[in-house]
Amino acid sequence: MYQTLLYYKYVRIANAAELAEQHLQFCKQLGLLGRVLIADEGINGTVSGTAAQCQTYMQTLAQDERFADIHYKIDEVNEPSFVKMHVRYKTEIVHSDLPLAVNPADSDVDNHLSPAEFLAMKDQEDVVVLDVRSNYEHQLGKFKNAVTLDIDNFRNLPEHLDELEQYKGKKILTYCTGGIKCEKASAYLREQGFGEVYQLHGGIINYGKMVGGKDFEGNCYVFDNRVQVPINTVNPTVITRCKTCGTHSTRMVNCANPHCNEHFVQCENCGGELQGVCSTACGKSKFLRAYNSKGYYIKIFNG
């Protein structure tokens, strides 16, 4: 049995580039697999390994006062959720193109809602629940009656600010997968004059663990080789259909044609028949990756 840890922390890091190099060596020595981003504004990671490796990782980070209060979302998995270990220095720990001055680490506003508080507030008349994730994420699963934005990337959020003006008089509850996007989004919205903006602490993943995922429709997209995970054990439902045959399915895959690499829903049967491609045209590509029944591929094409 293995574990996968999902975490982030907005905190000023003076030696971020140097820390990224050191952290990579530490993770490799420990035997972990995963992806960690380190920037001047904080740290964002998903790592996977044995329970003992993950415990050592968390205990070691806790010895650094900058990371002592990190909240980890811990999933038990049958195999590691990654095949390699990457630690990279970036300008941001989640690509947003928002002004770098928008850093939740500098805010003294505590706008976090526990899953229980979020559950109690989300259906109130003066509340709007806002999904700040990309299209392929919220199309796979989202909260019932949530407002979603037609964005391909989180960095497109400012382009849709006008659509949110109608909600300025309401309480806005933002959410995302693990909390990192809605942390920055809520800070940005407050800066833009939205009065009461809150965020779901720990994101969708924590909500599922703490209150059973009630009213989350579909599954949650995750950025590792699991691709998607179930959240709702209270009143689950499936909202997506296979792109090929139209049957209900939560199986999110990448097209086996690396030139395309589209995120889409495809049932097991159609995946096998089409060898993982999204269309007949993609099936003719000479760059096709060998069919992977999980629909997750190591990136091998950069063109």
N, C-alpha and C positions, 0 to 999 in steps of 0.2 A: 504494500500500500504506500502511496505517495501523497504529498500535499502540494497545493498550489497557493501561493500567497499573492494577494493583490493589495497594493497600498500606494499612498502618495503623501507628501507633506510639502506645503508651501512654506518655505523658510529661507531666509537669506543665507547663501553659501558663498563665502569670499573666495575660496579656492576650488571652485566647481570643476574646472578642467583637470586639475591635478587629482582631485578626489575621484573623478570618473576612472582614471587609470588605475588608481589604487583599489577601487571597488571591484573592477574587473578581475584583478589578480586574486582578491579575496574570494570572490564567487567561484572562480575556477578551482582554487585550492580546496574550497569546501565541497566542490562537486555539483553545484547547482546549475540548472539550465534556466534560461529566461531572457528577459529584456528589461533593462533599467536605463532610464534617462535622468541625467543630472544636469541642472542648469543653475545659473545664479539665483533663480527664484525658488529652487527646491528640488525634490527628488520624486520620481514616479516609477514604480516597478511592478513587474509580475515575475515571480521566480518559482521554480518547481524543483522538488527533490524529495528525499525521504523525510519522515517526520523529524528525525534527529538532526538532519542537515538544516531543515527549516527552523527548528527550535534554536540551533546555534546561531543562525543568521539573525533572527529576531533579537536574541539576547545580546549579540555583538552590536547591532545598531542601537540598542537601548542604552549602551554605555556612552554614546555620543549625545550630549545634551540637546543638540539640534534635532535629533530623531527619537528622543526618549518617549515621546507621547504618540508615536505613529499608531494608527488604528489599522490592524491587518484583517482582511477578509480571507478566511482560510477554508479551502475546499479540499475534501478527501477525494483523490483520483486514483484510478487503477494503474496509470502510467504517467510519466512526466509529461507536462503540457507543452514542452518545447523540445527541440532537438539540438539547440546550440545556446551559448551564453553570450549575450551582447550587453555591454555597458557603454553608453555614448554621452558625450557632452553636447548639449543643445542650447540654443538661446531661450527655449521655453520647454517646460516639461509636458505640455500639451500644446500642439501647434494651433494658435488662435489668431495671429496677426492683430490682436488687440494691443493698445499701447502698453509698452513694458511697465509703465507706471501703475497699471492695473494689476497689483499683486496682493492677493488676499492675506499674505503674511504681514502686510503693513496695516491691516485693518483691525480696529478694536471692536468691531461689530460681531456679535455672536448670533449668527442667523441659522445655525444648525438645528434641524428638527430630528429627533429620534424617530425610528420607524413607527413607533406607537403614536407619537405626536403627529406625524405626517398622515397616518391612517385616520386619526380623529379629525383632522382639519380638511382633508382633500375634497370632501363632498359638500363643504359649507358654501352657502350662496355667494359670499363675498370672496371666494377663493378661485384662482385659476391655477391648474397644474400644467407646468410647461416642460416639455421634453426638449433638451438642448442638444440631442445627438443627431447624427447624420441619418439620411433617408434609409439606407440599408439596415441601420440598427433599429429604428422605430417601426419600420415595416415588418420586421420579424416579431417584435413584441413591444408593448407600451402600456401605460396605465389607462384604464377605461376613462374615456372622455377627456384625455389629455390633449392639450394644444401641441401640435407638431409643426415644424418648419420645413419647407422644401429646400434642404441644404445638403450638398454632397460632402461638405467638410465643416467641421466646427468653426473654422476661420471665416465661413460665410455668414456667421450670426449677425454681425453689424449691418449687413445688407438688408436684413429683415426687421430692423428696429421699428420701422413705420407700422408694420403689422401688429406690433405689440402695444402701440400707443393706446389702443382702446382699453387696455387692462391697467392703466396707470392708477385708477381708483380702487383697485382690488389688491388682495394679498396674492402674491405670486409664489408658488411653490415649485422650484426647479428641481430636476432630477436628471441623473445620467447613470452610467454603469456602476462606477465605484465612488463617485463624488468629485473627481478632479475637474471635470468640465463645468459642472454646475457651480463649483466653488468660484471659478473665474467668471462664469457667466453672471452669477448673482452680484458679484462685485462690480462688474461692468454695468449692469442694469441700474444699480444704485447710483453709480456715477452719472448715468444718463437721466436721472430724475425720477426713477421708479422708487416709490417710498418704501413699501413693505415687501421685501424680497427674501425668501427663505430657501434653504436647500435641504434635500434629504441626506442626512448624515450617513456616509457609507454607501450611498447610492442604491441601485436596484438589488445588487448582490446582498447587501446587509439587510435590506427590507425583507427579502425572501427568507433569510436565516432567522430574523427576529420576530416577524409577525406572520410568516407563512405565505407572503407574497399576495395577499388578498387583492383582487381587482387588477392584477397585472395580467394583461391578455397576451398570450403567446409566450415565446421564450426570449431570453436575453442574449444578445450578441456579445461574445468575448473575443479578445485579441490574442488567442493562442490556438493550438491545434484542436481544441474542443469545439471551436467556432461558435457554438451556442449552448446554453445551459437552461434547464427548466427552473422556474422561480416560484410559481404559484402551486401550493398544495392545498389551498382552501377552496377556490372556485376556478380551477384551470380551464382554459379554452385555447383553441388553435385558431389563429387569424390569417395564416398564410397558406397559399396553395402552390403546388408544383407548377413551375413555369411551363413545363412541357405538356402535362396531361390534366392539370387542374384539380387533382385530388388534394385534400388537406394534408399538409406536411410541415414540419418545423426544421427539416434538414437543409440548412444553409451551407452552400458550397461556393468555391471559386471555379470559374470555367477552366477546364484543363488546357485550354489554349492560352499560353502566357501573354500573348499579344492582347488578348481580351481581358482575362482575369476577373470578369464580372462577378460580383456577389449576387447570388440568386438562390431561390428555393427549388430543389429538385428531389423528388422522392427516390427511394432506393431502386425501384424498377427502372425508371427512366434514366437514372444515373448509370446503371449497368448497360442498358441498351445503347445509350449515346456515348458511353465511355467518358462521362463527366463534362461534356461540352454543352454550351447553352443553345447552340444552333447547328444546323447542317453546315453552314459556312465555316464555323469555327472547327468543325470536325475535319475539314479539309486542310487545316494548317499543318505545315511540315514541322512546326515547333512543338507539337502536342506533347504534354507530359504524360508519363505512364499513369493510367487511371488509378486513382486512390479512392477507395470506397468512402473514406471520411470526407473527401472533398477539400482537403487542406494540403497545400503544397509548399515546399521550400522554394523561395523565389530564386529562379535561375536565369531570368531574362530581364535585362535592364534597358532594352532599346525602346 
